[in-house]
Amino acid sequence: MKKFWAIFFWFWPVVALVLCVMAPSQGWWFPGPPGTQMGERIQGLFELILGIVTVTFIGTNFALGWVLWQAASKGDDKKAFYSHGSHSLELIWTIVPAFVLLFIALYQMDVWAEYRVQSFYPEETKQGSVAEFMARQFEWRVRYPAIGETLKDEAQPGDLYMVNELHVPAGRPVKINLRTQDVQHAFFAPQLRLKQDAVPGLIIPVWFDVPKAGNYDVTCAELCGWGHYKMKARIVVESQQAVDAYMRKLQEEQTEDGFVEEAAEEE
């Protein structure tokens, strides 16, 4: 029984490692490969940090198990050894984590600069945002500029609206303005590996480039109230012609007054 806790601390790292190896084949990992080039780079950062954390977790648990095993293996006639600590050990476990954190901070700078610093955005996105993505309890409200117009920060009379569905062209960078109408929400597109908090009072630009047409899920990743689970939307990526046709249809639907002119009576 003395060695139970040593085995206990050795057991869980093995279980965690086995589950991580099984995760991709069982669908417990990301939902498919990254849908964007930026998503691939963000996933690379995630996997780097995951690898560092995994090695640290396994190493510390096995070290703890080894100490417990050694203590349990000693006879009852041996006296306990008391120590006030080791300055060398203190330096090691202070400097090594600091080195690791500094490495991560420097390694990720170019990725986050391209993703978050507007001066590094693709040139096409600097022409303006294609839509406003407004989070509110509990839905995503999409506002497009009128056909032929540019998106303004404030709503304009000719703006077009949709709920929980954003249409963008495939194969070129697009930018949206992320906002929230009430509490803090979080825009999360797992298939694209994109995540950004929506903060009250701020207009936050988010850009992405999806080369492959299809539907991509959007959820809220911030616990925002009782209806948090309902905040599901989708990004519809299609050809530019399809986007233009969708915008014309949206404009027709929102300007339709319901009046049908009767055909003139024949004389």
C-alpha positions as CSV (number, residue, x, y, z in Angstrom):
1,M,0.0,0.0,0.0
2,K,3.0,2.3,0.6
3,K,3.7,2.3,-3.1
4,F,0.1,3.0,-4.2
5,W,0.5,6.7,-4.7
6,A,3.7,6.3,-6.7
7,I,1.8,4.0,-9.1
8,F,-1.1,6.4,-9.0
9,F,1.0,9.3,-10.3
10,W,2.6,7.1,-12.9
11,F,-0.8,5.8,-14.1
12,W,-2.4,9.0,-15.2
13,P,0.3,10.4,-17.5
14,V,0.2,7.0,-19.4
15,V,-3.6,7.3,-19.7
16,A,-3.4,10.9,-20.9
17,L,-0.8,10.0,-23.5
18,V,-2.8,7.0,-24.8
19,L,-5.9,9.2,-25.1
20,C,-4.0,11.9,-26.9
21,V,-2.7,9.3,-29.4
22,M,-6.2,7.9,-29.9
23,A,-7.9,11.3,-30.2
24,P,-7.4,12.1,-33.9
25,S,-8.8,8.7,-35.1
26,Q,-11.8,8.9,-32.7
27,G,-12.8,12.4,-33.8
28,W,-11.9,13.9,-30.4
29,W,-9.4,16.3,-32.1
30,F,-10.1,19.3,-34.3
31,P,-13.0,19.0,-36.8
32,G,-10.9,18.2,-39.8
33,P,-7.7,19.9,-41.2
34,P,-7.3,23.7,-40.9
35,G,-9.5,25.4,-43.5
36,T,-7.1,28.3,-43.9
37,Q,-3.3,28.9,-44.2
38,M,-3.5,31.1,-41.1
39,G,-5.3,28.3,-39.4
40,E,-2.5,25.9,-40.2
41,R,0.0,28.3,-38.5
42,I,-2.2,28.7,-35.5
43,Q,-2.6,25.0,-35.1
44,G,1.2,24.7,-35.4
45,L,1.5,27.0,-32.4
46,F,-1.2,25.0,-30.5
47,E,0.6,21.7,-31.2
48,L,4.0,23.2,-30.1
49,I,2.5,24.4,-26.7
50,L,0.7,21.1,-26.3
51,G,3.9,19.2,-26.8
52,I,5.7,21.3,-24.2
53,V,2.9,20.9,-21.7
54,T,2.7,17.2,-22.4
55,V,6.4,16.6,-21.8
56,T,6.3,18.8,-18.6
57,F,3.2,16.9,-17.3
58,I,4.6,13.5,-17.9
59,G,8.0,14.5,-16.5
60,T,6.7,16.0,-13.3
61,N,4.3,13.2,-12.6
62,F,7.0,10.5,-13.1
63,A,9.4,12.5,-11.0
64,L,6.8,12.7,-8.2
65,G,6.1,9.0,-8.5
66,W,9.8,8.2,-8.3
67,V,10.2,10.2,-5.1
68,L,7.2,8.5,-3.6
69,W,8.5,5.1,-4.7
70,Q,11.9,5.7,-3.2
71,A,10.4,6.8,0.1
72,A,8.1,3.8,0.2
73,S,11.0,1.5,-0.5
74,K,13.0,2.6,2.6
75,G,12.7,0.4,5.7
76,D,11.0,1.6,8.8
77,D,14.3,1.7,10.7
78,K,15.8,4.4,8.5
79,K,15.5,8.0,9.7
80,A,13.9,10.7,7.7
81,F,16.2,13.2,5.9
82,Y,15.3,16.9,6.3
83,S,16.4,19.5,3.9
84,H,16.0,23.3,3.7
85,G,16.1,23.1,-0.1
86,S,18.6,23.5,-2.9
87,H,19.6,26.9,-4.4
88,S,20.7,25.1,-7.6
89,L,17.3,23.3,-8.0
90,E,15.5,26.6,-7.4
91,L,17.5,28.3,-10.1
92,I,16.9,25.4,-12.5
93,W,13.1,25.3,-12.2
94,T,13.0,29.1,-12.4
95,I,15.3,29.6,-15.4
96,V,14.1,26.7,-17.5
97,P,10.4,27.7,-17.5
98,A,11.4,31.3,-18.1
99,F,13.4,30.2,-21.1
100,V,10.5,28.1,-22.4
101,L,8.1,31.0,-22.1
102,L,10.5,33.4,-23.8
103,F,10.9,31.0,-26.6
104,I,7.1,30.6,-27.1
105,A,6.7,34.4,-27.0
106,L,9.3,35.0,-29.7
107,Y,8.3,32.1,-31.8
108,Q,4.7,33.1,-32.1
109,M,5.3,36.8,-32.8
110,D,5.2,36.7,-36.6
111,V,2.0,34.6,-36.6
112,W,0.1,36.8,-34.2
113,A,1.4,40.0,-35.9
114,E,-0.1,38.7,-39.3
115,Y,-3.3,37.7,-37.6
116,R,-3.9,40.7,-35.2
117,V,-1.8,43.7,-36.3
118,Q,-3.7,45.6,-39.1
119,S,-0.5,46.8,-40.8
120,F,0.4,43.2,-41.5
121,Y,-3.1,42.4,-43.0
122,P,-3.3,41.4,-46.7
123,E,-3.7,44.4,-49.0
124,E,-7.2,43.3,-50.1
125,T,-8.5,43.6,-46.5
126,K,-7.3,47.2,-46.2
127,Q,-10.0,48.3,-48.6
128,G,-12.7,47.8,-46.0
129,S,-14.7,45.1,-44.3
130,V,-17.2,43.0,-46.1
131,A,-19.7,42.8,-43.2
132,E,-20.3,43.5,-39.5
133,F,-20.7,40.4,-37.3
134,M,-22.7,41.5,-34.3
135,A,-22.9,39.2,-31.3
136,R,-25.9,39.5,-29.0
137,Q,-27.9,37.4,-26.6
138,F,-28.3,34.9,-28.3
139,E,-27.5,35.1,-32.0
140,W,-25.1,36.6,-34.5
141,R,-26.5,39.5,-36.6
142,V,-24.8,40.1,-39.9
143,R,-24.9,43.6,-41.5
144,Y,-23.7,44.1,-45.1
145,P,-23.3,47.4,-46.8
146,A,-25.7,48.2,-49.6
147,I,-24.6,46.9,-53.0
148,G,-21.9,49.2,-54.4
149,E,-21.3,50.9,-51.0
150,T,-18.7,50.4,-48.3
151,L,-19.4,49.3,-44.8
152,K,-19.7,52.1,-42.2
153,D,-19.2,51.7,-38.5
154,E,-22.8,52.9,-37.9
155,A,-25.8,51.4,-39.6
156,Q,-26.9,53.1,-42.8
157,P,-30.4,53.2,-44.4
158,G,-29.5,50.9,-47.3
159,D,-27.7,48.2,-45.2
160,L,-28.7,44.6,-45.6
161,Y,-29.2,42.2,-42.7
162,M,-29.1,38.5,-42.0
163,V,-29.0,36.4,-38.9
164,N,-26.5,33.6,-38.2
165,E,-25.3,33.4,-41.8
166,L,-22.3,35.1,-43.4
167,H,-21.6,34.8,-47.1
168,V,-18.0,35.5,-48.3
169,P,-16.1,34.7,-51.5
170,A,-13.6,31.8,-51.7
171,G,-10.0,32.2,-52.5
172,R,-9.3,35.7,-51.3
173,P,-8.8,37.5,-48.0
174,V,-11.9,39.1,-46.4
175,K,-12.3,41.1,-43.3
176,I,-15.2,41.5,-40.9
177,N,-15.9,43.9,-38.1
178,L,-16.6,41.9,-34.9
179,R,-18.8,43.7,-32.3
180,T,-21.1,42.8,-29.5
181,Q,-24.4,44.5,-28.6
182,D,-24.5,43.5,-24.9
183,V,-22.1,41.2,-22.9
184,Q,-18.7,39.8,-23.9
185,H,-19.0,37.0,-26.5
186,A,-16.3,35.1,-28.5
187,F,-16.3,34.4,-32.3
188,F,-15.0,30.9,-32.8
189,A,-14.7,29.1,-36.1
190,P,-13.1,25.8,-35.2
191,Q,-12.7,24.5,-38.7
192,L,-10.8,27.7,-39.6
193,R,-8.9,27.7,-36.3
194,L,-10.0,31.3,-35.7
195,K,-11.0,32.7,-32.3
196,Q,-11.5,36.3,-31.2
197,D,-13.4,37.8,-28.2
198,A,-16.1,40.4,-29.0
199,V,-15.7,43.1,-26.4
200,P,-18.4,45.7,-25.6
201,G,-17.6,49.1,-27.0
202,L,-15.0,47.9,-29.5
203,I,-14.9,47.2,-33.2
204,I,-12.4,44.4,-33.7
205,P,-11.3,43.5,-37.3
206,V,-11.0,39.8,-38.1
207,W,-9.6,38.6,-41.4
208,F,-9.5,35.1,-43.0
209,D,-8.9,33.5,-46.4
210,V,-10.7,30.3,-47.1
211,P,-9.6,28.7,-50.4
212,K,-12.2,25.9,-50.4
213,A,-15.9,26.6,-50.8
214,G,-18.2,25.1,-48.1
215,N,-20.0,25.8,-44.9
216,Y,-18.0,26.5,-41.8
217,D,-19.4,26.6,-38.3
218,V,-19.3,29.6,-35.9
219,T,-20.0,29.3,-32.2
220,C,-19.7,31.5,-29.2
221,A,-16.8,30.4,-27.0
222,E,-17.6,32.8,-24.1
223,L,-20.2,31.8,-21.5
224,C,-22.6,34.7,-22.1
225,G,-25.9,33.6,-20.4
226,W,-28.5,31.0,-20.4
227,G,-28.9,30.9,-24.2
228,H,-25.1,30.6,-24.8
229,Y,-25.5,27.1,-26.3
230,K,-27.9,28.5,-29.0
231,M,-25.3,30.9,-30.5
232,K,-24.6,28.9,-33.6
233,A,-24.0,30.4,-37.1
234,R,-22.2,29.5,-40.3
235,I,-19.8,31.1,-42.8
236,V,-20.9,30.2,-46.3
237,V,-17.8,30.3,-48.6
238,E,-18.7,30.3,-52.3
239,S,-17.7,31.9,-55.6
240,Q,-17.8,35.7,-56.1
241,Q,-20.7,35.2,-58.5
242,A,-22.7,33.3,-55.9
243,V,-22.0,36.0,-53.3
244,D,-23.2,38.7,-55.7
245,A,-26.4,36.8,-56.5
246,Y,-27.0,36.3,-52.8
247,M,-26.6,40.0,-52.1
248,R,-29.0,40.9,-54.9
249,K,-31.6,38.4,-53.6
250,L,-31.1,39.8,-50.0
251,Q,-31.7,43.3,-51.3
252,E,-34.8,42.3,-53.2
253,E,-36.3,40.6,-50.1
254,Q,-35.6,43.5,-47.8
255,T,-36.9,46.1,-50.2
256,E,-40.0,44.2,-51.2
257,D,-43.1,46.0,-50.0
258,G,-45.6,43.2,-50.7
259,F,-47.5,45.2,-53.3
260,V,-48.4,43.3,-56.5
261,E,-49.5,45.5,-59.4
262,E,-52.5,44.0,-61.1
263,A,-52.4,43.6,-64.9
264,A,-54.3,46.2,-66.8
265,E,-57.7,45.1,-68.0
266,E,-58.0,44.4,-71.6
267,E,-60.2,46.8,-73.5
